[in-house]
Amino acid sequence: METTSVVRSRPANRRELIIDAAAAAFAARGYENVAMSTVAEAVGVRPSALYRHFANKEAMLAAAFEGYVQGLREALAAGSEADRFGPLIDRTLAHRAAGRLWIREARYLPADAVAAVRESLLADLDAAVAAQGDGAGARARSIAVLGVLLSTAMHATESTEPPMRSLLSALVSRAATGPLAADSPSVAAPRGLARIAKREQILAAAVELFAARTYDGVALEDIAAAVDLAPSSLYNHFASKEEILSSALHRANGFVQVDLDEVLAATDDPGVALHAIVGRYAGFAVRHPGMTQAIVSEIGELAERESAVLIEPQRAYVGEWVHLYGSVDDADPAARRVAVMAAITAVNQLACTPGAPRGAERAALVTTYGRRILGVDGAQDRLPRA
């Protein structure tokens, strides 16, 4: 009796399946919390099968990030004269969580490689948003547009009145017609004086290191070296690296909360308060990009109970913006929350751009974009209705 052997064939698109599974896992759990076995299980293969396609986990992240950006570039190229950003918005909403690859996870890759991939998309956006003669000044528009789109990765709110596509289209249009330069005169940021307390020096150095190399990529020895201390001497000030991060995040959270209280106490007009708080937050983000990056990216590194203590007031802070926004635009609360998150994310992206200036002119520019996206820059544009 003849027997026939069953030949198992690998799917022709297995590499793409692995990239998709890796992108989803990295976006949902964070790069450091994903093992090769996690991706293998999602694809339905053994971990060893992954190494036929990728040398290591970092190579998978690189492929996932490059694939995400390439997908956005192709969608942008598919836009028409009548609907420049429609396909890009559709692509963003179809792969909503993947925006976290740009915001958070790409920091685990070599900086030069990430910069080249990011520049490819930003250059395409420059061409889409620039009018004749705008030149390099259009880059702020591109970053703001991208911030609006990426904001959808940072929350789960769904607007139905109007639908998300219509709402994002309006917000992107606002960002795409933003100013090329700040209205205020150029003022260089002063060099400033350093704190003399060693604890403060440790916090400042740690925040900058976390922003540049991620929390997991920084050792206590690195922080100690940055402030000219022996590693053992750090324990005179902090019990652990986690305590350093927690202290920095609590300080940042406390600052924006007190800032909000001061704005609310200064006026009984919600519209005036919203206008002011956008400027105060943008000023903070421009002056403290490392702290802003930590707020966005590193809370998940803390123990669950500790992170909850920070996340709850952050949500409440956003809720205050949404409440104030209701006096300016009576759109559905979900639509207002989407718009607020778009404005905040655009502010963060503009403020945290590598090499961006830190002076008053930059703060004014970032403020203008935050207000413009919300429609409180003088135009008083209302969000679209269903």
C-alpha positions in Angstrom: 0.0 0.0 0.0 1.4 3.3 -1.0 1.6 6.2 1.5 1.7 9.8 0.6 3.5 12.3 2.7 1.9 15.6 3.5 4.0 18.5 2.4 3.5 21.6 4.6 4.1 24.8 2.7 4.8 28.1 4.3 2.5 30.9 3.3 4.1 33.2 0.8 3.3 36.2 2.9 4.6 34.9 6.2 7.1 37.7 6.6 4.2 40.2 6.3 2.2 38.2 8.8 5.0 38.4 11.3 5.4 42.1 10.8 1.7 42.7 11.3 1.7 40.6 14.4 4.8 42.3 15.8 3.4 45.8 15.1 0.2 44.9 16.9 2.0 43.4 19.9 4.5 46.3 20.2 1.7 48.9 20.0 -0.4 47.1 22.6 2.2 46.0 25.1 5.3 48.1 24.4 8.5 46.8 22.9 10.1 45.8 26.2 7.1 43.7 27.2 7.0 41.6 24.0 9.0 38.4 23.6 9.7 36.6 20.3 7.5 33.8 21.5 4.6 36.3 21.8 4.9 37.2 18.1 5.4 33.5 17.2 2.2 32.5 19.0 0.2 35.2 17.2 1.4 34.0 13.8 1.0 30.3 14.7 4.6 29.3 14.4 7.4 28.3 16.6 9.8 31.1 17.8 12.6 29.5 15.8 10.6 30.2 12.6 10.9 33.9 13.2 14.7 33.9 12.8 14.3 32.8 9.2 13.1 36.3 8.6 14.5 38.5 11.3 17.8 38.4 13.2 16.3 39.6 16.4 13.4 41.5 18.0 14.9 44.8 17.1 14.9 43.9 13.5 11.2 43.1 13.8 10.5 46.4 15.3 12.4 48.2 12.6 10.4 46.3 9.9 7.1 47.1 11.7 8.0 50.8 12.0 9.1 51.1 8.4 6.0 49.2 7.2 3.7 51.5 9.2 5.4 54.6 7.8 5.4 53.3 4.3 1.7 52.5 4.5 1.1 56.2 5.5 3.2 57.4 2.6 1.3 55.3 0.1 -2.0 56.5 1.5 -0.9 60.1 1.3 0.2 59.6 -2.3 -3.3 58.2 -3.1 -4.9 61.5 -2.2 -6.6 63.6 -4.8 -6.9 67.3 -5.4 -10.3 67.2 -3.9 -9.4 65.0 -1.0 -5.7 65.4 -0.2 -5.7 63.7 3.1 -8.8 61.3 2.9 -6.8 58.1 2.2 -4.3 59.0 4.8 -7.0 59.5 7.4 -8.6 56.2 6.4 -5.2 54.4 6.8 -4.7 56.0 10.2 -8.1 54.9 11.5 -7.6 51.4 10.1 -4.3 51.0 11.9 -5.1 53.3 14.8 -3.0 51.7 17.6 0.1 51.5 15.3 0.6 55.2 15.8 2.3 54.3 19.1 5.2 52.9 17.0 6.0 56.5 16.0 5.2 58.1 19.3 6.8 55.6 21.7 8.3 52.4 20.4 10.6 53.7 17.6 12.8 55.2 20.3 14.2 51.7 20.9 15.8 51.7 17.4 19.0 53.5 16.3 18.3 57.2 16.2 19.8 57.7 12.7 17.7 55.0 11.2 14.5 56.3 12.8 15.2 59.9 11.7 15.6 58.7 8.1 12.3 56.9 8.1 10.5 59.7 9.8 12.0 62.3 7.4 10.6 60.3 4.4 7.0 60.8 5.6 7.5 64.4 6.8 9.0 65.3 3.4 5.9 63.9 1.7 3.7 65.9 4.1 5.8 69.0 3.4 4.9 68.7 -0.3 1.2 68.2 0.5 0.9 71.2 2.9 3.3 73.7 1.4 2.1 76.6 -0.8 4.5 78.1 -3.4 7.3 79.9 -1.6 6.7 78.4 1.8 10.0 76.4 1.8 11.2 74.9 5.0 8.6 76.8 7.1 6.0 74.3 6.1 7.5 71.6 8.3 5.6 72.9 11.3 2.4 72.2 9.4 3.5 68.7 8.6 4.3 67.9 12.2 1.0 69.3 13.4 -0.9 67.3 10.8 0.9 64.2 11.9 0.2 65.0 15.5 -3.6 65.1 14.8 -3.4 61.7 13.1 -1.2 60.1 15.8 -3.5 61.4 18.5 -6.0 58.6 17.7 -3.5 56.0 18.9 -3.5 57.6 22.4 -7.1 57.2 23.3 -10.1 55.0 22.4 -12.8 57.7 22.0 -15.0 57.2 19.0 -17.0 60.2 17.6 -20.2 59.4 15.8 -21.6 63.0 15.6 -19.7 63.7 13.4 -18.1 60.4 12.3 -14.4 60.1 13.0 -13.3 60.5 9.4 -15.2 63.8 9.0 -13.9 65.1 12.3 -10.3 64.2 11.6 -10.6 65.7 8.2 -11.6 69.1 9.7 -8.8 68.9 12.3 -6.2 68.0 9.8 -7.3 70.8 7.5 -6.8 73.3 10.4 -3.3 72.0 11.1 -2.4 72.0 7.4 -3.1 75.7 7.1 -1.2 76.7 10.2 1.4 79.5 10.4 4.9 79.2 9.0 6.4 81.2 11.8 5.5 82.5 15.2 3.8 85.9 15.5 6.0 87.0 18.3 9.5 88.3 17.8 12.4 85.9 18.0 13.7 85.6 21.5 16.5 83.2 22.3 16.0 81.0 25.3 18.4 82.0 28.1 21.0 79.4 29.0 19.8 79.6 32.6 21.2 78.6 35.9 21.5 75.0 37.1 20.1 73.7 40.4 22.7 73.1 43.0 20.9 70.3 44.9 22.2 67.0 43.8 18.7 65.4 43.9 17.5 68.0 41.4 20.5 67.4 39.2 19.8 63.6 39.2 16.1 64.2 38.2 17.0 66.6 35.4 19.8 64.3 34.0 17.6 61.2 34.3 14.7 62.8 32.4 17.0 63.8 29.5 18.5 60.3 29.4 15.1 58.6 29.4 13.9 60.8 26.5 17.0 60.1 24.5 17.5 56.4 25.2 14.2 55.2 26.9 13.8 54.2 30.5 14.9 50.6 29.9 17.9 51.8 27.9 19.3 53.8 30.8 21.1 52.2 33.8 21.7 53.8 37.2 25.3 54.0 36.3 24.5 56.2 33.3 22.5 58.6 35.5 25.3 58.7 38.1 27.9 59.4 35.4 25.8 62.3 34.1 25.9 64.1 37.5 29.4 63.0 38.4 28.5 60.6 41.2 29.4 57.1 42.0 26.5 54.8 41.4 26.3 53.9 45.0 25.8 57.6 45.9 22.5 57.7 44.0 21.0 55.7 46.8 21.5 58.7 49.1 18.8 60.4 47.1 16.6 57.7 45.5 15.9 54.0 46.3 15.7 52.9 42.7 15.5 54.0 39.1 11.7 53.6 39.2 11.6 56.1 42.1 13.5 58.6 40.0 11.0 58.2 37.1 8.1 58.4 39.5 9.4 61.5 41.1 9.9 63.2 37.8 6.4 62.3 36.5 4.7 63.4 39.7 6.5 66.7 39.4 5.4 67.2 35.8 1.8 66.2 36.7 1.8 68.6 39.6 3.1 71.5 37.5 0.4 71.2 34.8 -2.3 70.8 37.5 -1.3 73.9 39.4 -0.9 75.8 36.1 -4.5 74.8 35.3 -5.7 76.0 38.7 -4.0 79.4 38.2 -5.7 79.8 34.8 -9.1 78.9 36.1 -8.7 81.3 39.1 -7.9 84.2 36.8 -11.1 84.3 34.8 -14.8 83.4 34.9 -14.9 83.0 31.1 -14.4 79.4 30.0 -13.3 80.4 26.5 -10.6 82.7 27.9 -9.5 80.0 30.2 -9.2 77.5 27.3 -7.2 80.0 25.2 -4.9 80.5 28.1 -4.3 76.9 29.1 -3.3 76.0 25.6 -0.6 78.6 25.8 0.5 77.5 29.3 0.7 73.8 28.3 2.5 74.6 25.1 5.0 76.7 27.0 5.7 73.8 29.4 6.1 71.3 26.6 8.6 73.5 24.7 10.6 74.3 27.8 10.6 70.7 29.0 10.5 68.3 26.0 12.2 65.5 27.9 9.6 65.7 30.7 6.8 65.8 28.1 8.2 62.7 26.3 8.4 60.9 29.7 4.7 61.7 30.4 3.7 60.3 27.1 6.0 57.3 26.9 7.2 56.1 30.3 4.3 55.9 32.7 3.9 52.2 31.7 7.3 51.5 33.3 5.9 52.1 36.8 4.1 49.5 38.9 0.4 49.4 38.2 -0.7 51.1 41.4 1.8 53.9 40.9 0.9 54.5 37.3 -2.8 54.6 38.1 -2.1 57.5 40.6 -0.7 59.4 37.6 -3.0 58.4 34.8 -6.2 59.3 36.7 -5.3 63.0 37.1 -4.0 63.1 33.5 -7.4 62.1 32.3 -9.0 64.6 34.6 -6.8 67.3 33.2 -7.9 66.4 29.6 -11.4 66.4 30.9 -11.1 70.0 32.1 -10.0 71.0 28.5 -13.0 69.2 27.1 -15.3 71.0 29.6 -13.9 74.4 28.8 -14.2 73.6 25.1 -17.9 73.2 25.5 -18.3 76.9 26.0 -16.6 77.5 22.6 -18.1 74.7 20.6 -21.2 72.8 21.7 -20.3 69.7 19.7 -20.8 66.2 21.1 -18.5 65.6 24.1 -16.8 62.7 22.3 -16.0 64.9 19.3 -14.6 67.6 21.7 -12.4 65.0 23.4 -11.0 63.8 20.1 -10.2 67.4 19.2 -8.6 68.1 22.5 -6.4 65.0 22.2 -5.5 66.1 18.7 -4.4 69.5 19.9 -2.4 68.2 22.8 -0.7 65.5 20.7 0.2 68.1 18.0 1.6 70.4 20.7 3.7 67.5 22.1 5.0 66.5 18.6 6.0 70.1 17.8 7.6 70.6 21.2 9.5 67.4 21.2 10.9 67.7 17.6 14.7 66.9 17.9 16.7 70.1 17.5 13.7 72.4 17.8 14.4 75.8 19.4 13.3 76.3 23.0 12.7 80.1 23.0 9.6 82.3 23.1 9.2 82.2 19.4 8.8 78.4 19.3 6.5 78.5 22.3 4.3 81.0 20.4 4.3 78.9 17.3 3.3 75.7 19.2 0.6 77.6 21.1 -0.9 78.9 17.8 -1.1 75.4 16.4 -2.8 74.1 19.6 -5.4 76.9 19.5 -5.9 76.6 15.7 -6.7 72.9 15.9 -9.3 73.6 18.5 -10.6 76.6 16.5 -9.9 79.1 19.2 -7.2 81.1 17.3 -9.6 83.9 16.4 -11.3 82.1 13.5 -13.9 80.5 15.9 -14.4 77.6 13.5 -16.9 75.0 14.8 -16.4 71.3 14.6 -18.4 69.6 11.8 -21.8 68.2 12.7 -23.2 64.9 11.7 
